[in-house]
Amino acid sequence: MEEKKTLIYDCAKELFSNKGFKDTNISDITKKAGMAVGTFYNYYPSKEKLFMDIYLEENAKLKKSCMQSLDMSQSPLAVVRQMMLLNVEGMTANPILKEWYNKSVFGKIEQLYREENGVQTSDFLYDSFLEIVTQWQAEGKMRSDIDSKMIMMVFTAIINVDTHKEEIGLEYFPQLLDCMTELIMKGLTDCP
């Protein structure tokens, strides 16, 4: 049973990477896996759920790689800038993660995934970075009067601005993102 699920997963990952989410359908996946379409539904309730499982795994790998690459001897602002740069580079280099920027596709996928799995299921941030924020707070490098999880939500907001660059104006990116990051970090590191 697990072998079939792994085969479906691997075939879908390859197809999503090569063709994208929108141009890959369940029959493509099952054909590549050498099984009937009905078999797919024994393991996954939808193409969206399978894609999100693959997306979350790829996202976790990227975040782990980013965390391992950080130079923690730098200031919190420099570390956050480095993390954001590594994240954007990794997202745009990975065809599965790149779907994040396709609002018409990813918004629907995420909505269906959350309906099937619950609102809190897909956390796109990284627990390891929460630990860093908590450490900075303990060391007096970051405000401790703001809950560390709230600070992580601020970082989430910064990351999500990137998905709205067309509405804001492409001519302002990436300078806007850097300026926002700097201003927010100054506010977070100005310890009372």
Wavefront OBJ file of the C-alpha trace (Angstrom):
o trace
v 0.000 0.000 0.000
v 2.734 2.492 0.974
v 4.627 1.681 -2.216
v 1.663 2.764 -4.361
v 1.239 5.978 -2.391
v 4.961 6.744 -2.750
v 4.791 6.001 -6.484
v 1.821 8.365 -6.920
v 3.639 11.014 -4.892
v 6.888 10.687 -6.873
v 5.145 10.695 -10.253
v 3.044 13.709 -9.293
v 6.100 15.579 -8.023
v 7.868 15.018 -11.344
v 4.814 16.076 -13.356
v 4.111 19.139 -11.192
v 7.766 20.126 -11.565
v 7.727 19.744 -15.340
v 4.201 20.825 -16.272
v 2.999 22.858 -13.288
v -0.073 22.277 -11.152
v -2.633 23.558 -13.626
v -1.415 21.452 -16.570
v -1.122 18.230 -14.574
v -4.245 16.151 -14.012
v -4.934 13.022 -12.023
v -5.028 10.827 -15.127
v -1.519 12.081 -16.059
v -0.293 11.085 -12.613
v -1.909 7.646 -12.600
v -0.807 6.946 -16.173
v 2.787 7.748 -15.242
v 2.428 5.580 -12.121
v 0.931 2.712 -14.167
v -2.315 2.452 -12.234
v -6.013 3.236 -12.577
v -7.410 6.664 -11.727
v -9.572 5.093 -9.001
v -6.424 3.922 -7.219
v -5.375 7.568 -6.792
v -8.403 8.227 -4.594
v -7.441 5.388 -2.246
v -4.483 7.542 -1.190
v -5.400 11.180 -1.864
v -8.805 12.884 -1.810
v -7.781 15.407 -4.485
v -5.016 16.672 -6.722
v -4.881 19.777 -4.495
v -4.211 17.717 -1.372
v -1.422 15.795 -3.093
v 0.094 18.999 -4.428
v 0.000 20.634 -0.982
v 1.674 17.585 0.581
v 4.455 17.864 -2.005
v 4.585 21.651 -1.633
v 4.867 21.456 2.160
v 7.682 18.900 1.930
v 9.579 21.029 -0.594
v 8.954 24.127 1.533
v 10.262 22.370 4.652
v 13.420 21.313 2.770
v 13.953 24.890 1.610
v 13.453 26.347 5.079
v 15.869 23.805 6.563
v 18.463 24.653 3.924
v 17.965 28.384 4.539
v 18.332 27.941 8.297
v 21.573 26.000 7.838
v 22.967 28.766 5.631
v 22.308 31.664 8.013
v 25.219 33.526 9.534
v 23.955 33.956 13.085
v 26.885 36.204 14.051
v 25.201 39.049 12.154
v 22.643 41.506 13.496
v 18.984 40.403 13.567
v 18.289 42.706 10.584
v 21.096 41.124 8.545
v 19.925 37.606 9.475
v 16.318 38.348 8.499
v 17.441 39.937 5.225
v 19.597 36.886 4.510
v 16.698 34.546 5.354
v 14.319 36.431 3.064
v 16.828 36.468 0.208
v 17.531 32.743 0.547
v 13.792 32.049 0.740
v 12.948 34.062 -2.399
v 15.848 32.517 -4.329
v 14.769 29.023 -3.269
v 11.100 29.642 -4.062
v 11.811 30.928 -7.555
v 14.311 28.152 -8.319
v 11.934 25.324 -7.381
v 9.076 24.841 -9.902
v 6.754 23.443 -7.232
v 7.424 26.245 -4.753
v 7.202 28.786 -7.557
v 3.452 28.046 -7.752
v 3.205 30.199 -4.581
v 3.459 33.239 -6.856
v 0.631 32.044 -9.115
v -2.246 33.536 -7.115
v -5.020 32.123 -9.277
v -3.687 28.614 -8.736
v -2.218 28.687 -5.254
v -5.093 30.524 -3.574
v -7.526 27.795 -4.659
v -5.133 24.987 -3.724
v -4.534 26.421 -0.268
v -8.257 27.010 0.333
v -9.188 23.450 -0.605
v -6.304 22.075 1.443
v -7.385 24.043 4.520
v -10.994 22.888 4.063
v -9.820 19.262 3.988
v -7.210 19.544 6.739
v -8.167 22.435 8.987
v -7.136 26.061 9.164
v -3.968 25.559 11.216
v -2.583 22.605 9.247
v -0.281 24.361 6.820
v 2.158 26.605 8.625
v 4.470 28.058 5.990
v 6.956 29.323 8.529
v 9.717 27.599 10.332
v 9.827 26.555 13.973
v 13.600 26.972 13.998
v 13.240 30.674 13.205
v 10.776 31.043 16.080
v 13.535 29.680 18.315
v 15.913 32.343 16.976
v 13.386 35.098 17.681
v 12.906 33.771 21.217
v 16.693 33.688 21.695
v 17.040 37.282 20.417
v 14.340 38.335 22.852
v 16.157 36.620 25.733
v 19.424 38.319 24.718
v 17.753 41.742 24.533
v 18.344 41.999 20.771
v 14.606 42.023 20.015
v 11.621 43.417 21.857
v 10.295 41.024 24.461
v 7.057 42.965 24.999
v 5.748 41.475 21.737
v 4.913 37.769 21.714
v 7.407 35.781 19.625
v 4.574 34.162 17.646
v 3.223 37.625 16.812
v 6.683 38.559 15.543
v 6.592 35.467 13.332
v 3.234 36.645 11.964
v 4.872 39.994 11.130
v 7.515 38.058 9.162
v 4.677 36.128 7.465
v 3.143 39.443 6.420
v 6.462 40.575 4.926
v 6.756 37.326 2.975
v 3.165 37.608 1.729
v 3.708 41.128 0.396
v 5.778 39.511 -2.342
v 2.648 37.805 -3.688
v 1.017 41.228 -4.180
v 3.817 42.987 -6.008
v 1.743 43.459 -9.169
v -0.917 45.359 -7.206
v 1.681 47.463 -5.377
v 3.809 48.075 -8.449
v 6.601 45.944 -9.862
v 8.875 48.980 -10.146
v 9.098 49.087 -6.340
v 10.314 45.529 -5.852
v 12.615 44.325 -4.360
v 13.491 47.722 -2.820
v 10.061 47.958 -1.143
v 10.496 44.568 0.467
v 13.938 45.505 1.764
v 12.712 48.886 3.035
v 9.747 47.268 4.829
v 12.018 44.649 6.358
v 14.435 47.295 7.599
v 11.691 49.477 9.089
v 9.966 46.535 10.755
v 13.230 45.150 12.119
v 14.160 48.563 13.516
v 10.816 48.599 15.305
v 11.322 45.058 16.596
v 14.903 45.584 17.708
v 14.292 48.962 19.394
v 13.984 47.357 22.802
v 12.014 49.432 25.355
l 1 2 3 4 5 6 7 8 9 10 11 12 13 14 15 16 17 18 19 20 21 22 23 24 25 26 27 28 29 30 31 32 33 34 35 36 37 38 39 40 41 42 43 44 45 46 47 48 49 50 51 52 53 54 55 56 57 58 59 60 61 62 63 64 65 66 67 68 69 70 71 72 73 74 75 76 77 78 79 80 81 82 83 84 85 86 87 88 89 90 91 92 93 94 95 96 97 98 99 100 101 102 103 104 105 106 107 108 109 110 111 112 113 114 115 116 117 118 119 120 121 122 123 124 125 126 127 128 129 130 131 132 133 134 135 136 137 138 139 140 141 142 143 144 145 146 147 148 149 150 151 152 153 154 155 156 157 158 159 160 161 162 163 164 165 166 167 168 169 170 171 172 173 174 175 176 177 178 179 180 181 182 183 184 185 186 187 188 189 190 191 192
